[in-house]
């Protein structure tokens, strides 16, 4: 099979492999042949499409034909334009879907105070200001001998902020860093400050609100003679406590998993994203929680999610989240549809609607239980929508700060980066999985290859996630690829 028609209403098919000029398009039963080469992930017209006619994919319009397109022709940026605008009106038409019935799944994790659960037992160094980034990195480098017992590693999460910020940006930095300090994957946390920055240690502690003194330590570099010696002492104390912790069996209902895509291609919405959606439905059926973010990549497909909101109050919160992000774009003089990226287009994604309809597949079919602000902790079981941009580093930091134990990251082109939480890279196609197996953890190209169904791949992904939650290292963890990026909107002093 060289192509697929995703929905009965579609007037295009997606190439699962490269289709040569003159080759039959087997997603169609009318004997259509490609009039030109169609690359893997790209679209081919199944009928003659008149200028001004909607291009239908996933059963939804993903753009408008800018010229007449003959059956068998390549359908892409040269003959399609977005139909999005900054203005949109939404109505709530509730949709309720049945989830698969599952039970009895567990993983081996760490039980923290107040009943919280972690899947890693790491020591994190969190600078309150970029001025001490080098100190944080040196502390990591000099103290690797403390990684023993059940400690999985010592990591510093550096960033350029914490000073010369005002208003919302200052509050956002403070909120994200405090949320990371609370993250249950950290068995110990050293908060490192300079001493003269805007984000003072007292202000940070106020944001933190409460903490366990055996788990969280504080160091102000300007107040000690030798910050490396003093930092070592504090890390030894943290390691002494954290190293004694042991994994125990924990019900899968306590897992929180973030969902993200990046470097997407034309197969993202056909293989990896719907497989993650199947996983999400399964984890939620087990009583667990998933988080979907990337608000700008919901534009054009937001109603698919809105109609699954559990009630009208949640619906209005979701609408407000999307509207605020559109205003963020327009307030900076930008259009809301300046997407997809060059790499997305090379992989076959034509418009933002095309990208968004594929992106939201990660949300599966479950009800939307809650809508969260940027870096706001998960409060409800089930599927939560999280406010945040599409940028890979910023959104995975957002997901981690919100409480994701691990992140599922689908990609058609590949990327090596990682969040503070374990970041599972999921390939949309087998060629990528074979080529970049040092980046890729899980391959859903098997669906396009006809080797398994979406449901079978979803079952396989659930078992893989439980293995990762129990300690299996992701490629990103093996190579030490970790970092954070904090959302910024305002001026720098």
N, C-alpha and C positions, 0 to 999 in steps of 0.2 A: 504494500500500500504506500503510495507516494504522496498522498495528501489527505486532508480531512475537512469535511464540512461540519462545523461545530454544532450548529443549530438549524432546524428545518427552515427558519426564516432567512438564513444567510444567503447572500448573492455572491459570496466569495468563499474559496477554500484556502487552507493554509498548507503550504508544501512541507511535508515531513522530511523529505530529502530534496536534493537539487533535482529539478525537473528540466530536462533538455527540450529545446525547441522541437516541436512536432510530436513530443511524447504525450500519450493519453493521460488525462487528469483523472485518476481513478476514484476520486471523491464524488465524481459525477457519473450518472448512468446514461447521459445523452451523447456520449462519444466525443466530448470536447477534447481538443488537443491544444497544448501550450503553443501560443504564437511566437513566443520568445523564451529565453531561459528564465526560470523562476527559481530563485535561491531558497534554500532551506529556511523556513520561518516566514517567508514572504507570501503574499496573497495573490491568487489568480482568480479572474472573473469567471463565474459559472454561467452567466447569461450576458447578453448585451445590456449595458448600463448607460442610460441617457445622462447627458450633462445635467447637473442639479439634483440627481437622484441620490438618496442616502446609500452609503455603503454599509451593508449589514454583516456583522460578525458577532458571535455570542448571542444572536437574536436581538442585538441592539445596534442602533446607528453609531458608527465610529467616525463619520465624516461625510463629506458630500463630493460627488464626482465633479471635477472642474472641466471635464471634456467627455465626449462619448468614449466609452470603453467597451471594446469588443470582447466577447466570450473567449477565454483562453489567454487574455492579456494580463500582464503584470499590473497589479493595483497597488500603488504606493504614493509617495510624496509628490511625484511628478504629475499625478492626475487626480489627487484627492486633497481636500483641505478640511480643517477642523470646522465644526459647526458650533463650537462653544462660544459663549460670551460671558461677561462679568456678571450679568443678571440672570437669575434663575428662580423660579418659584417651585415650591415643593408641597406635595400633599401626602398625607399619611394614609396608606392603604396596607394595613397589617397583613403580613404573611407569616404563617407558622409552618415549619417543616419538621418532619419526624427525624430524630437522630438514631443512629445505630445503638443497640442495647449491648453494653459491655459492663463487666464487673471483674473484681478480683485482681487488678493490676497493681503492682508495687514497685518501688525502687529502693536502693540503699542510699540514704542521705544522712545529714547531720541535724539533730534536733537542737535548736537554739532556745534561748530563754523566751518566755511568754508563748511557747508553742510554735514559734516560727521554724522554718525548715530551710536548710541550705543544701546545695549539691556539690559544693567545693568547700575546702577548709584552708583558705588562703589568708595571708597577711597583706593588707593593702596600705600603701602610703598615699595619703591624699593631701596635696599641697593646697593651701587656701589661696595662694597667689603664685603667679608664674615666676616670680623672682627666686623662689626656692626650688624650682624644677631640678636644677643640677644637683642640689643637695639630696633630693629625694632619689634621683637616679644613682647617686654614689652610695647611698644607704642600701639600696637594693644590691648593687654590685659587691659591696664589702661584707654583706651579711648572709650570703648563700649557705653558709655552714649551719644556719638556724633552720634550714628546711629539712626537717627530720620528723620522726613519728608520723602522725597523720597529716602533717602540714603539706599542702600541695604546691606551695610556692610563695615567694614574696614579690609584689608588683607595685610599681608607682604609676599613678595616673596623672600625668602632667598636662598642663593647659596654660594659655597665656593670660588668663583673667584674674579677678580677685582684687584688682586695683584699677584706678582710672575709669571706672564704670559708674553709672548713675541709674536711678530709677529701676525700670523693669529689668534691664540687663544685669544690674548688680543683684537684684532679688533672684533672678534666674540662676546665676552662678552659685549663690548661696544655697538655693534650694536643691540644685543638682548635686553639689558636693555633699550636702548633709544626707541626701537620699542614698548616695553611694556609701557613706559611712554606716548607714543602717542596713546595707544589703546583707542578707543572710549567707551569701557565699563567702563572706569574709569572717574568719574565726577571730581575727584581730585587726585593728585599724590604728595606724599612727597618723594623726592629723598634724601637719607640718605648716607652720606659718613663719613669716619673716618678723613681723612685729610692728610695722608702720603702715601696713596696707589698709585700704578701705574696709576690706572684709576682715575685721579684727577677730581674734580668737573668742572674745566675749560674744560678739555678734554671731559667730558660727555656733557656739554652744547654745545660744538662744534659739537658733534655727533647729539645732539637733534636739532640743527640749529635754530629752532624757537619754541616758546611756549607762552601760555597765562598765565600771572602772577597770575591770579585769580584761575587758575586750577592746576598749577605746582609750588611747593615750594621746596626750597633747604635748607639742614641743614648739616653743617660740624661739627661733634661732638667735635673735638679737639679745636674748636674756641669758644666754649661756656662753661660756668661754669657747667650748668646742662642740658644735652641733652634731658632728659625726660620732663623737664619743658618747654624748648624751642620747643620741638617737639609737645607738647600739644598745644601751642599757634598757631603753624602753622596748625595743624589738625583742630583746631577750625575755622580758617579762611577758610580752604577748605570746611569744613562741612557747614559753613554759606552760601557759594555760591552754593554748590552741592545740598543742601537740598531743595532749592527753585525750582529745575528743575522738570518738569512734563512730563509724557509720552504723546505722540501724535501719531495719525495714520500715518503710513509710508508705502509706497509701498514695496511689497516683493522684488522688483528688487534691493533694496539697501542692501539686506542680503548677507553676505559672510559666508559660512559654510565650515569648515575643515572636512576631512574624514580620518579615521584611524582605523586599526584593531589591536587586541592584544589578546593573549590567544586564538588563533584561533583553530577551529576543522574542521573535515571533512564536516560539514554542513555550514561553513562560506561562501563558494563560491556558495552555493545552496539557502540559505535563506537570511541571514543578508546583505551580501555584495551586491548581486544583488538588494535587496530592497533599499539599500542606493543608488545604481546606478539609480534606478527608481526615487528616490527622487531628485538626482542630475539633471537628465534630466528635471524634472518638474520645479525645481527652475530656471534652466537656461532658460527654455521656458518662465518663468515669467520675465526674464531679470536679474536674480540674478547671483551669482558667487559661485563656489565651488573650493576647493583646495585639491589635492591628493598628498601625499608625500610617504615616506618609499621607497626610491629608491632601496635598496637592495632586497626588496620584489616585485620589478618589473622584476628582472632578470629572464629570461626564458619566460616572457610574455610581454616584452617591445614592441614588434612589434605590438601587439594589440592596444597599445596607440599611437605608432609612426605613424601608418597609418591613424590615426584620426587627426593628426596635421593640422592646417588650411592652412599651406603653407610650402614650402621647408625650408624656414628660421627657422620656428618653429621646424620642423623635425630635422634639424641639431643641434639646441640648445638642444633638447631632447636627441639626441645621445651623445652629448658632456657631458651632465649631467650624463648619465649612465656610459660612459667611465671613467669619472673622479672618480666616486665612485668605479668602479672596480680597478682603479689604487690605490685608497686609501687602498683597501684590500691588493693588491699585494705588495704595498710598505712596508707594515707591515708583509710581509711574510705569509699572510693568503690567503686561497682559497675563491673564490667568493660565493661558494655554501655551506658554513658552516652554514646551516639553513635547516630545521626548528628546533625549540626548542624541548626539551623532552616533554613538555606539548602538543605542536602541534602534535607530533608523537603519543602520547597516544590518541589524539582526532581523529586520522585517516589520518593526512597529512604526506605524505611519503617523498617527495623531495621538493627542493626549487621551481622547476617548478610547482609542485602541489599547493604549497602555493601561488606562484605568480599569477597563472591563476585564483585563487580564489580572491586574493587581488585586482587585477585590476578591478574586477567586480564593485567595488565601484565607478569607473569612469563613469559608465553608457555607453551611446552611443554617447554623444555629442562630437563635435570637441574640440581638445585641442587648446585653444586660446593663451596660453602663457606658457613659462617655466621660473621659478624663481630660483634665487640663495637662499642659506640658509638665512632664516629670511627676505627675500626681500618682501616688501609690494606688495599686489595684485594691478595690474595696469589695467587689462582688465576684462571685463565681460565674463562670461562663465567659462569653466573648465581650471584651471591652474595646471601645475605640479610643485611641489616645491621640491628643493633639500634638502635632509635630510635623516638620518638613520631610521631604523625600531624601535629602542628603544622607548618604549611608552612615557616615560617622556620627552625625548629629542625631539621627533617628535611632540608631542602636544604643547610643548613650541614653537617650530618652527612654527607651524600652527597659534598659538596665535599671535606671533610676526609678522607674515605675514598679520595679519588683520582679522582672523576668529572671527566672533562674537560668535560662538559656534562650538562645535566639535561633530561629530557623531562617536562613538567608538564601533565597532562591536566586539563581543567576544563570544566564545563558552565555555569558562571555567570560565570567570568572573574575575573582578579586581575592587578594590574600589577607586583607585586613581583618581585625577582630575587635569585638567589644570587651568590656571587663567581664561580662558573662560569656560562657562558652558559646561560640558562634558556629553553628552547623551550616556548612556550605552545601547547597543542594543544586546539582546540575540539571538543566532542562533538557540536555541532549547528551548522548553517549560520547560523541566526539570530544566534547569539553572534558567529560569525566576521564576519558582515556588520556588526553593530552596533559591535563593539569591535575593529576591525581595527588600532587603535593598540596593542592588547594581544596580539592573537592572531597567531601565526606560521604555523600549520598547521591546516587544517580537515579533520576526519574526519566532519563532518556529511554529506559526500558519500555515505557508506555508507548512512546512514538515508534519504538522498534517492534511493537506488537508482542512483547514478551510477558507483559502483565497488564492488568487493568488498573484504573485509578484506585479502586477500592483495595486491590491487592497491594499496591504500592503504599497506600495509606496505612494498611495494617503493618507493613514492613517498617514504615517510618515510625510508627508508634513504638515498636519494639526497640528500634535504634535509639529513640529519644530516652527511653527508660534505661538503656545501657549507658548513655552519656550522663544521665542523672545519677547513675550509680558509680560513676568515676571514669568511664571510658573517655579518653582525651580526643578532642577534635583536632583536625590538622592545624587550625589556628593556634591552639594551645601548644601543640608539639613544637611549633616553630617560634613561639613566643610573640605572636603578632597581637598586640593589645593596645588600645588607646581610647581616648574620649575626645569629644568635641561638643562644646556648649553653644546653644543657640544664642545669637547676638543680633540685635536689631538697631540699637541706638548709637550714640556718639562715643568716642574714646577721648578722654581728657588728655 
